[in-house]
Amino acid sequence: MKLDILAIGAHPDDVELGCGATIAKEISLGKKVGILDLTRGELGTRGSAKIRDAEAKSAAEILGVAVRENLAFADGFFLNDKEHQLEIIKMIRKYKPTIVLCNAVDDRHIDHPKGSNLTSDACFLSGLAKVMTNINGEIQEAWRPKQVYHYIQWKNLEPDFVVDVTGFVNVKVKAVQAYGSQFYNPNSKEPSSPISSKNFLESITYRAQDLGRLIGVEYAEGFTTERYVAIKSLDNLI
């Protein structure tokens, strides 16, 4: 299966929180999108790996993604090394995405910048023919995504570009709320966490609304880049 976009996150729910509305919009435009989770989020304060597996499946259905896979790296302890890079390279070569979306370059959770650097390095190495990988005994061809973009997470990083996601924030919120173990629920008996507050849940909307305000639309999501974003003409700008 050839994907237009592969969104990669260190934990289940990273992708939904970071770029869920953008994904929903791209799918509505006919793009084929997949999600790759690096860990099962087993060290999370709330819920469990098994619960989050089920939640991730529900969230994927809400967004309408074509495929979702989990590499089951060790939550909190995965490394940016050859072993982990090769596993991501296998997925990149399997799905041949044109664009990869990945974790924030800087963030509160240590796995987010780790995941960002790991994914970025794997995207480069995936294009080297002498890096050999295989799936089910079949040798894979080299493949390098044309673009790697980093979504924004906990920290309010300054975006290099923003996407107008007006009309798709509601889908994002529904996908996030599929993770019932993780986010605000006044009846939950689980211990509190930085993402379980009512304020955090509401921030999904008001942060998108504020970015939208800055570009003259209702809602937007921001991304950072590793190189210049090129446009064919000034007419491409909003």
N, C-alpha and C positions, 0 to 999 in steps of 0.2 A: 504494500500500500504506500503510495507516494503522498506525503503530506505537504500542504502549503506552509503550515506553521506547526512547530513543535514547542509547546510551552513546558518548561522544566522548573520544578520547585523542590527545595530540600525536604519539605514536608507536605503531606496532603493538606490542602487549604491555602498554601502559599500562592499558587497560581490563581485561584479564585479571588483572593484578596488583592493580589497585585495587578491582575489584568483581566479579570473575569468579564468585565463589560466589553473590553476590546475584542476578546475571543468571541463573545456572543455576537458582536457586530460583524466580525469577519465571517463567521459561519452564515449569518443572514445574507451575506454578499456572495455566498457560494463557495467559500474557501473550506478546504478540508483541514481540520485542526485536531491535534492529538495532545495529550498531557502525559508527562513522564515525572513521577514522584521518585525522589532519590531514597527516602526513608519512609517508614510506616508511622513516624511520629510517636514511637513507643515511649519516649521519655517525657512526653507532654504531661503537665500537671493534672489534666482532666482526661477522662476517657481511657481507651486502650487501643492497641494496634488493631485488634479485631473490630472494634467499634468504628475506628477511623477508616478501615478498609470499606466497610459498608457505606459509611457516609460519603467517601470519595466516589464510590460507584453512583450513588444518588446524585451527587453534585455534577458528575460528568453527564448524566442523563438530562439534567436541567439545562446545562450549557449546550448540549447537542454535539459533543465532540465525537470524532470518529473512533477513537481508541484511547485507552488509558492504561498505562503500565506502571509497575512499581519495582524498583531495583533492590529494595530491602537492604540498603546500606545501613550501617549502625548509626542511629539517631544520636547526634552530639559528638560522635567519634569518627565519622568518616573523614578521609584525608584526600587531599589533591595529589594523588600519586598514580603511578602507572596502572596499578590494579583497578582503581576506580575510574580512571580515564578510559581504559579499554572497554569497560562495561557501558559507558555512555556512548563511546564511539560506535559500538555495536548497534545501539538504538538509532543513532544518527544515520548510519549507513543502511539500516533496515528501512527507515521511513523517509530518508532523503528530503528533509524539510528545506524549503527555500529560506525561511526565517526561523530563528530560534529566539524564544523569549525566556529569560532566566532571572534568577534572584537579584535583589538589590546589591550594588557594589559595596555598600556600607549599611549596617543595620544593627539593631539592638541584639538580636539573636546571633550567636557566633556561626551557626550553620548557614545563615543567609549569605554573608560575603564568601564563606568557604564554598558554598554551592555555586555562587556566581563565578568565582575564579576557576573552579573545577570544570564547570560547563564550558566556559570560554576557552580554556585550554584544550578540552576535548574536541570542540568544534574545529579548532585549527588542526590538531593532529589527525582528525578524521579525513582531512584532505590529502594526507601524505600516503602515497601508494605503498611505501615500504613499511608502513605500520599495518601489520597483518592481523585480521580478525576473521572469525567465522561464526556462523549460527547454524546449528544442526548439521555440522559437517560441511557446510557450503561456504567457500571463501567469499568474503564480501568485497565489493568494489569501493574504492576511495570516494568520499563525498564530503564536500565542505559547504555549509550553509552560506548563502550570499550575505546575510546580515545576522548579527547577534545584538539584540536589544535587552536592556535590563529594566524590569519594572521596579516601581518604588513601593516600599513596604512600611515599616513602622516610622522610620525617620522621614522628615520632610525634605528629601533631597531635591535640589534644583533640577528639573527635567531639561533634557536637551531638545525634546519635542513632546507635544501632547496630542492625544487623539480625541476627537469629538465623539463621545459615547452617549450622546443624548438619545434617550429611548431604550437604552440597554442596561442602565443601572439597576432597574428592578430585577432583571434576570440575574445580575451579579449578586444582589442581596439574597435572592432565593437560593442560589448556589452556595453562598456562604452559610446561610441558615440550615442547609442540609447537614452541616456539622453541628448537630444539636448538642453534642458533648462538650464542645469547645467554647461556644459563645453565649451571650447573655440569656439567661433563663432564670427569672425570679424564683422559680420553684425548685431549682437544682440544689442538690445536697453536696455537690462536688466542691472542693476547695476553690477559692478564687484565684484568678491568674490575670496577668496584664491584658489579656484579650477577652476576658469574660465579663467585663463591665458593660453597662448600658451605653456609656460614652463611646467605648470602642466600636460597638455595633453601629451606633449613629454616625461615627466618623467615616464609615464607608461611603455614606451619602454626602455628608457635608464637605469632605475633602475633595470628592469629585465635583461637587457643586462649586467649590472655591476655584479649582483649576479651570472649570468651565467659565466662571466669571472673568478670569484673566484673559481668556481668548474670545470672549463674546458669544459663548454658547451656554447651554444649560448645564451640561456635565462633561468632564474630560478625565482621562487617565494619562499620567506622565511616564516617560521612559528616558533612560540615559543610554548613550551610545559609546562604542569604542572607536568610532571614526566618523567622519563627516556624513551627514545625511544629504544625499543629492536629489534634486528635483529636475524634471525635464523643462519646466517653465514656471514663471511666477504665477501662472494661473492655477497651479497645483495647491497653492496656499489658500487657506480660508480667508 
